[in-house]
């Protein structure tokens, strides 16, 4: 199993939610498959989905965002990707959310 290390410089608080996510994705682009990293490292309960808390923890501890920015990022991912309304992102929903940000960055 290949472990992907994400190194992202913290983004200033004045950045809007959308800009924050775009900046994270832009800086992560050359570091491998972000979806795989989020799934492998972020899905701590191994249920095949990412809860808001797991997304927040991923961006807090693996991407080193501030608590406030990791919370904003997690909320935005859930808002944009949770199509079935369960409060979690499955593989398809995560892929769709990432595609939204990559496509508009």
C-alpha positions in Angstrom: 0.0 0.0 0.0 1.3 3.4 -1.0 1.0 6.1 1.6 0.5 9.6 0.3 1.8 12.4 2.3 0.0 15.7 1.8 1.9 18.9 2.5 -0.2 22.0 2.2 0.7 25.5 3.5 -2.1 26.8 5.7 -4.4 29.2 4.0 -5.3 32.5 5.6 -8.6 32.8 7.4 -9.7 35.7 5.1 -10.0 33.2 2.3 -13.6 32.3 1.4 -14.8 28.7 1.7 -14.7 28.0 -2.0 -11.3 29.6 -2.4 -10.0 27.6 0.6 -11.0 24.3 -1.0 -9.6 25.4 -4.4 -6.3 26.3 -2.8 -6.1 23.0 -1.0 -6.8 21.0 -4.2 -4.3 23.2 -6.2 -1.5 22.5 -3.8 -2.4 18.8 -3.5 -2.5 18.3 -7.3 1.0 17.0 -7.6 0.9 14.8 -4.6 -1.0 11.8 -5.9 -4.6 10.8 -5.6 -6.3 13.0 -3.0 -9.5 10.9 -3.0 -7.4 7.8 -2.2 -5.6 9.6 0.6 -8.9 10.9 2.0 -10.5 7.4 1.9 -7.5 5.5 3.2 -6.4 7.9 5.9 -9.7 9.7 6.7 -12.1 6.9 7.0 -11.2 6.1 10.6 -14.2 3.8 11.3 -13.6 1.9 8.0 -17.3 2.0 7.0 -16.6 3.1 3.5 -17.9 6.7 4.0 -16.4 9.9 5.2 -18.4 11.7 7.9 -18.1 15.5 8.4 -16.0 14.8 11.5 -13.7 12.4 9.5 -13.3 15.0 6.7 -12.6 17.7 9.3 -10.0 15.5 11.0 -8.3 14.7 7.7 -7.8 18.3 6.8 -6.8 19.2 10.4 -4.2 16.5 11.0 -3.0 15.5 7.5 -3.3 18.8 5.7 -2.5 20.9 8.8 -5.4 23.4 8.4 -6.5 25.4 11.4 -9.5 24.0 13.4 -11.7 26.7 11.9 -10.6 26.1 8.3 -10.8 22.4 8.6 -14.4 22.7 9.9 -15.3 25.1 7.0 -13.8 22.7 4.5 -15.6 19.7 5.9 -18.9 21.5 5.9 -18.4 22.6 2.3 -17.6 19.0 1.2 -20.7 17.7 2.9 -22.9 20.5 1.5 -21.6 20.0 -2.1 -21.3 16.2 -2.1 -23.9 14.6 0.1 -26.6 13.8 -2.4 -28.4 11.2 -0.4 -28.6 13.4 2.7 -27.0 10.9 5.2 -24.4 13.4 6.4 -21.6 11.4 5.0 -19.8 11.1 1.6 -19.6 7.7 0.0 -17.0 7.0 -2.8 -19.1 8.5 -5.6 -20.1 11.5 -3.6 -16.5 12.3 -2.6 -15.4 11.8 -6.2 -18.2 14.2 -7.3 -17.3 16.8 -4.7 -13.6 16.7 -5.6 -14.5 17.0 -9.3 -16.5 20.1 -8.6 -13.6 21.8 -7.0 -11.0 20.6 -9.5 -13.2 21.7 -12.4 -13.7 25.2 -11.1 -10.3 25.9 -9.5 
